[in-house]
Amino acid sequence: MVFEFSGEIVYWRGPAPYHFVLLPDREAAELRDASSELTYGWGCIPARGRVGGTEFTTSLFPKQGGYAVPMKVAVRRAEQLELGDVVDVRLEFEERQ
């Protein structure tokens, strides 16, 4: 399963501050339908991602009925991204073995 979309980098202050891009509703619904085949627990779903020329691994977190894609510091620095920037994101998911 592969998703490509654009989204704004947002800030969420939970137990620790993080930057995320929220998965659009359509993709979130598709991911939710396939989540039992993808999750390793707690609703978190591992993925390989790319923003610009930077590839990374991550896990999407369930958030308010959708999913949040963490924007790691290393990715933001490599791509010179800041809070509020709109980015193109590519995510790839694989079924659990």
N, C-alpha and C positions, 0 to 999 in steps of 0.2 A: 504494500500500500504506500503510495507516495502522494503528498500534498504540496502544492506550491501556492503561496498566498502572500499578501502584503498586510502589514499591521504596524501599529504604533507601539513603540517601547514605552511601557508604563511601569510605575513604581508601586510595589506593595510592601508595606511594613508589617510583616508578621513577626514570628520569633526572631528573625533576622531580616534585614532589608534586602530585597531582591528586585531585579528588573526583569520584566516579562514581556512577551508579545502574546496576546490572546488569540487562540485559534478561532477563525470565523465560525459562525453557527452551523453552516452546512457541513463543514469538515468535522466539527465537534460532534455532530449527530452521527456521522459515518464512523468516527473513531469510537464513540460510545457503543455503537452496535457491534463493533469488532473487539471491544476491550477485553472480553473474557479470553480471547486467543492471544492477546498481546501483553497483558499486565503481569508484573511479577509480584503484585500485592499492593494493598492500600490504594488501589486505583491508579497508581503511577504506571506510566507506559514508556518504556525505553525507546529512543529514536536516534537516528543519525541525522544531523542537520547541516545546512549550509546557509550562510548569510554572506553575500558578496563572494569573495574568494576564500572565506574561512570555513572550514569544515570542523564539526565538533560532534561529540556524543552528549546526550542529555536524557532526562526523563520528564515527560509532561505530567503536570499535576492537575487533578480535578479542581476546578474553581468555579463556583456559582453556576453549576450546570454545564459548564464548558471545560476547556483545558487551557492551561497557561504554559507557554514555552519559555523556560528560563533563558535569559540572555546573559551568559557568563561574562565576567570581567574580561577574560582573554579575548573573547569574540568582539566585545564592544571596543576594546583598545585597538585590536588589529584592524577593525573597520572604521575606527574613529566615530563611533556612534554615541549618542547621548539621549537622555530622557526626552521623549517626545518625537524623536526621529521615526519616520516610517521606513520600514525595511522589507525587502523581499526575502521570504523564508522558504526553504525547501526542506521537507521532513520525509524520512523513509522509515517504515516500520516493518519488523519481521515477526512472524508468529513464533511463540515460544517453542523450544525443542522438547 
